[in-house]
C-alpha cells in the first residue's frame, strides 16, 4: 500500500476539504493518506476547524504552542520524528522555507523517499534577487514533483528549473459545496441593502484604502449605489475606520470584523458582487469562495488566481489595483445592470467547479505517481 503524508502548517477549512478529497481518491486505489499539521494554533490565521473534520488519520506535530512560538530546533526534530514513526512512501510539503517543511524535506532525502512541493508562489510576489533565487533553485530541485495553483505558479517553478512534466495544477481550491447558493439562500440577510463584499486581513498589501476611495467616488456619482462590506480585521483597522468617517461613509461601509467561515456565509449568500483589490496576492482563495457562492468578481490583476479564475466580461473583470478610477468604473458598471450581475454570477459558479477539491485530489495523485516514477528511474 502506497502511503502519502500531506503536510500543512495548520489545517483550516480549505485544507480539510483538500485532504478529504485526496483521501477518498486514494482509498479507491488502495493508498493511505496521512494528514499532518505543524501546529494546531497559528497566529496569522485564526480560523477554527475541528480535527474531527478529517476523514483520514490526522496528526498535529505540536499541540501546546502556536506555530510562531515554537523554537526552530523543537519544530525540526518533532516533524522529523513524526515522519519517522509514519514512514510514508511519499511526502507532500506545503512550501520550502519554513523550518518544519525543511525538516520534512530533509527526512525525505535522508530516507530516500520522494518529496512533492505544494506551492502558491509566483514570480511577481516580491522583488527577486539573484543569490536568493539561485538558492531557491537548488532547493526546489530536491523535489521530485510539484502541485501548484495555476499557470503563473507553474511558470515560476519552471523558471526555477523544475521539468515541465513534473509540475501539476490543482493546489489552490476550497470546499466549493459549502458555499453553493442552494445551501445559502435561506440564511438571513445581515445587510438591508444591496452590497459589494470584500474579505481581507486589514494589511497594507490588501489595498483597502484605495478600495474605499474608489467606493466613495462610485457612491458620489451613483444615485442608487450599493453598500460596501469589509469583513476582516488587522493592524490597519483604526486607519480604515478614520478614512470611512472622514469620507462620510459610516452608514454605507460596514465593518463586521473577523468572522469564521460559517459566520461569513450570510454575507456570501446576499452579496451582489465580490471585490478583491490586493496589491499582491499569491492566489486569493476567498475569490474561489465568492465564485462558489455564485457571485460576479472584480479582482486585482496582481492576484495569483486572476489568470485562471477570471474570464473577463464573462464572470467578472480584472483591474489595476493602483487605478482608483478603474475600480470605481467597474463598480458602476456591474451595479447598473442587475441582469448582467446575475449572468456573471452564474458563469462564476459554473467556472469554479473546475477548481474543486476533486481537482486537488487529481493533481496530487498525478504528482505522487510522477514522483514515484522518477524515484524508480
C-alpha positions in Angstrom: 0.0 0.0 0.0 1.4 3.4 -1.0 1.4 5.8 2.0 1.4 9.6 1.4 2.0 12.3 4.1 0.3 15.6 3.4 1.9 18.5 5.4 0.4 21.9 6.0 1.4 24.4 8.7 -2.1 24.5 10.1 -5.3 22.8 8.9 -8.2 25.1 8.3 -11.4 24.5 6.2 -9.5 24.7 2.9 -7.1 22.0 4.0 -9.6 19.6 5.3 -11.6 19.9 2.0 -8.5 19.0 0.1 -7.2 16.2 2.3 -10.6 14.6 2.5 -11.0 14.6 -1.3 -7.5 13.1 -1.7 -8.3 10.5 1.0 -11.4 9.5 -0.9 -9.5 9.2 -4.2 -6.6 7.3 -2.7 -8.8 4.9 -0.8 -10.3 3.8 -4.1 -6.9 2.7 -5.3 -5.6 1.2 -2.1 -3.4 4.1 -1.0 -3.2 5.6 2.5 -3.2 9.4 3.2 -1.9 10.8 6.5 -2.9 14.5 7.1 -0.2 16.3 9.2 -0.1 19.9 10.5 2.8 21.5 12.2 0.7 23.2 15.0 -3.0 23.4 16.0 -2.7 27.2 16.6 -1.5 29.8 14.1 -1.3 33.5 15.0 -1.6 34.6 11.3 -4.8 32.6 10.6 -7.3 32.5 13.5 -9.7 30.1 11.8 -11.3 27.3 13.9 -11.6 24.0 12.2 -12.1 20.9 14.3 -9.8 17.9 13.6 -12.9 15.7 13.6 -13.5 17.1 10.1 -10.6 14.8 8.9 -11.7 11.6 7.1 -8.1 10.2 7.3 -5.5 9.7 10.0 -4.7 13.2 11.4 -1.6 14.3 13.3 -0.8 17.6 15.0 3.0 17.8 15.5 3.0 20.5 18.2 -0.1 20.8 20.3 0.9 23.1 23.2 2.1 26.2 21.4 1.1 28.4 18.4 3.3 27.9 15.4 5.1 31.2 15.8 6.2 30.4 19.4 7.8 27.1 18.6 11.6 27.1 18.6 13.2 26.0 15.2 15.1 23.2 16.9 12.0 21.7 18.5 9.9 22.0 15.4 12.6 20.5 13.2 13.1 17.5 15.4 9.4 17.0 16.1 8.5 16.9 12.4 11.4 14.5 11.7 10.2 12.2 14.5 6.6 12.1 13.3 7.6 11.2 9.8 9.9 8.5 11.1 7.0 7.0 13.0 4.7 7.1 10.0 7.4 6.2 7.4 5.4 7.4 4.4 6.4 6.4 0.8 5.9 10.0 -0.4 5.8 13.4 1.4 3.8 16.3 0.1 5.2 19.5 1.6 3.5 22.9 1.6 6.3 25.5 1.0 10.0 25.2 1.0 11.5 27.8 3.5 9.5 27.2 6.8 11.5 25.2 9.4 9.0 22.4 9.7 8.8 22.0 5.9 12.6 21.9 5.6 12.6 19.2 8.2 10.2 17.2 6.1 12.4 17.6 3.0 15.5 16.6 5.0 13.6 13.5 6.2 12.6 12.6 2.7 16.2 13.0 1.4 17.7 11.0 4.2 15.3 8.1 3.8 15.3 8.2 0.0 11.6 9.0 -0.2 10.3 11.3 -2.9 9.0 14.7 -2.0 6.3 16.8 -3.6 6.3 20.6 -3.4 3.0 22.3 -2.8 3.4 25.9 -3.9 1.4 29.0 -4.5 4.3 31.3 -5.2 4.5 33.3 -8.5 7.4 35.3 -9.8 6.0 38.8 -9.1 5.0 38.2 -5.5 8.1 40.2 -4.4 11.4 41.5 -5.8 13.5 38.6 -6.8 17.3 38.7 -6.2 19.9 36.6 -7.9 21.6 34.9 -4.9 18.3 34.1 -3.2 16.8 32.8 -6.5 19.8 30.6 -7.0 19.5 29.1 -3.5 15.8 28.6 -4.2 16.6 26.9 -7.5 18.9 24.4 -5.6 16.2 23.8 -3.0 13.4 23.3 -5.5 15.4 20.7 -7.4 15.3 18.5 -4.3 11.7 17.7 -5.0 10.6 15.1 -7.5 7.4 16.8 -8.5 5.2 19.8 -7.6 1.5 20.7 -7.3 0.7 24.4 -7.9 -2.3 26.7 -8.1 -2.4 27.6 -11.7 -0.4 28.9 -14.7 1.6 31.8 -13.1 2.7 29.5 -10.3 3.7 26.8 -12.8 5.7 29.3 -14.9 7.7 30.3 -11.8 8.7 26.7 -10.9 9.7 26.1 -14.5 11.9 29.2 -14.3 13.4 27.7 -11.2 14.4 24.6 -13.1 11.7 22.1 -12.5 10.9 19.9 -15.6 7.6 20.8 -17.2 6.2 17.3 -16.9 6.8 17.3 -13.2 4.6 20.3 -12.3 0.8 19.7 -11.9 -2.0 22.1 -11.1 -4.9 21.9 -8.6 -3.4 23.1 -5.4 -5.5 26.3 -4.7 -9.1 25.1 -4.1 -11.7 25.4 -1.4 -14.7 23.2 -0.4 -17.0 24.6 -3.1 -20.1 22.8 -1.9 -20.1 24.7 1.5 -20.7 28.0 -0.5 -23.2 26.8 -3.1 -26.1 29.3 -3.4 -28.7 26.4 -2.9 -27.2 25.9 0.6 -27.0 29.6 1.5 -30.2 31.1 0.1 -32.2 30.6 3.4 -29.7 32.4 5.6 -30.8 35.8 7.0 -29.5 38.9 5.2 -27.1 40.8 7.5 -27.3 44.0 5.4 -30.6 45.5 4.4 -29.4 46.8 1.1 -27.5 45.6 -2.0 -23.8 45.4 -1.3 -20.3 44.8 -2.6 -18.4 42.3 -0.4 -14.7 42.2 0.3 -13.0 39.9 2.8 -9.4 40.5 3.9 -6.9 40.8 6.7 -6.5 44.5 7.2 -2.9 44.7 6.0 -1.2 47.2 3.7 -0.9 44.8 0.7 -4.7 44.3 0.7 -5.1 47.9 -0.6 -8.2 48.7 1.3 -7.6 52.5 1.4 -7.7 52.6 -2.4 -10.8 50.4 -2.5 -12.6 52.7 0.0 -11.5 55.8 -2.1 -12.9 54.1 -5.2 -16.1 53.3 -3.4 -16.5 56.9 -2.2 -16.2 58.1 -5.8 -18.7 55.5 -7.0 -21.2 56.3 -4.3 -20.9 60.0 -5.0 -21.7 59.5 -8.7 -24.4 56.8 -8.5 -27.9 57.6 -7.3 -28.8 54.1 -6.2 -25.4 52.9 -5.2 -24.7 49.6 -3.4 -23.2 49.5 0.1 -19.7 48.1 0.8 -19.0 45.4 3.4 -15.4 44.9 4.5 -15.1 41.7 6.6 -11.9 41.1 8.5 -9.6 42.8 11.0 -5.9 43.7 11.5 -3.4 46.4 12.2 -4.9 48.9 9.7 -8.4 48.9 11.2 -8.0 52.3 13.0 -6.8 53.9 9.8 -9.6 52.4 7.8 -12.2 53.5 10.3 -10.8 57.0 10.2 -10.9 57.1 6.4 -14.5 55.9 6.3 -15.6 58.6 8.8 -13.7 61.3 7.0 -15.4 60.4 3.7 -18.8 60.5 5.4 -19.4 56.8 4.6 -20.1 55.4 8.1 -23.7 54.4 7.2 -22.6 52.9 3.8 -19.4 50.9 4.6 -19.9 48.1 7.1 -17.1 46.5 9.2 -18.4 43.3 10.8 -14.8 42.3 11.9 -13.1 38.9 11.6 -15.6 36.1 11.0 -15.2 32.3 10.9 -16.3 30.6 7.7 -19.8 29.8 9.0 -20.3 33.4 10.1 -19.2 34.6 6.6 -21.8 32.5 4.8 -24.7 35.0 5.2 -22.6 37.7 3.6 -21.8 35.4 0.6 -25.4 34.5 0.4 -26.7 38.0 0.0 -23.8 40.0 -1.6 -24.3 41.3 -5.1 -20.7 41.3 -6.2 -17.3 40.4 -4.7 -14.3 42.8 -4.9 -10.7 41.9 -4.1 -8.2 44.8 -4.5 -4.9 43.4 -3.3 -1.6 44.9 -4.4 0.0 41.5 -4.0 -1.6 38.1 -3.6 -0.1 34.6 -4.2 -3.6 33.3 -5.1 -6.6 34.6 -3.2 -8.7 31.7 -2.1 -11.5 34.0 -0.9 -12.2 34.6 -4.6 -12.8 30.8 -5.0 -15.3 31.1 -2.2 -17.1 34.0 -3.8 -17.4 32.3 -7.1 -18.6 29.1 -5.4 -21.4 31.3 -3.9 -22.4 32.4 -7.4 -21.0 36.0 -7.2 -19.5 38.0 -10.0 -16.0 39.1 -9.1 -13.9 42.3 -9.6 -10.3 41.2 -9.0 -7.0 42.9 -8.9 -4.9 41.7 -11.8 -2.0 41.1 -9.4 -3.8 38.3 -7.6 -2.3 34.9 -8.4 -5.7 33.4 -9.3 -6.6 36.1 -11.8 -5.3 34.3 -14.9 -7.0 31.0 -14.1 -10.3 32.1 -12.4 -11.4 35.4 -14.0 -12.8 35.3 -17.5 -13.0 39.0 -18.5 -16.5 40.1 -19.3 -17.9 36.6 -18.5 -17.7 36.1 -14.8 -16.1 39.4 -13.8 -13.3 41.8 -14.6 -9.8 42.5 -13.6 -8.3 45.9 -12.7 -5.1 47.6 -11.8 -5.1 48.0 -8.0 -3.4 51.4 -8.3 -6.1 52.7 -10.6 -8.9 54.0 -8.4 -10.9 55.3 -11.3 -10.9 51.9 -13.0 -12.2 50.3 -9.8 -14.9 53.0 -9.5 -16.0 52.5 -13.1 -16.3 48.7 -12.7 -18.4 49.1 -9.6 -20.7 51.4 -11.5 -20.8 49.0 -14.5 -21.8 45.9 -12.5 -24.3 47.7 -10.2 -26.1 49.5 -13.0 -27.1 46.2 -14.7 -28.6 43.6 -12.2 -29.2 41.2 -15.1 -25.5 41.3 -16.1 -24.5 40.8 -12.4 -26.7 37.7 -12.2 -25.5 36.3 -15.5 -21.8 36.8 -14.5 -22.5 35.2 -11.1 -23.9 32.1 -12.8 -20.9 32.0 -15.0 -18.6 32.3 -12.0 -20.4 29.4 -10.3 -20.0 27.2 -13.4 -16.3 28.0 -13.9 -15.3 27.4 -10.3 -16.5 23.8 -10.5 -13.3 23.2 -12.4 -11.4 24.2 -9.3 -12.9 21.8 -6.7 -11.3 19.5 -4.1 -11.5 16.7 -6.6 -9.2 18.8 -8.8 -6.7 18.9 -5.9 -7.0 15.2 -5.4 -6.4 14.5 -9.1 -3.4 16.8 -9.2 -1.9 15.3 -6.0 -2.5 11.8 -7.4 -0.6 12.7 -10.6 2.2 14.3 -8.7 2.6 11.2 -6.5 2.7 8.9 -9.4 5.2 11.0 -11.2 7.4 11.3 -8.1 7.4 7.5 -7.6 8.2 7.0 -11.3 11.2 9.4 -11.1 12.5 7.6 -8.0 12.4 4.2 -9.8 14.4 5.5 -12.8 
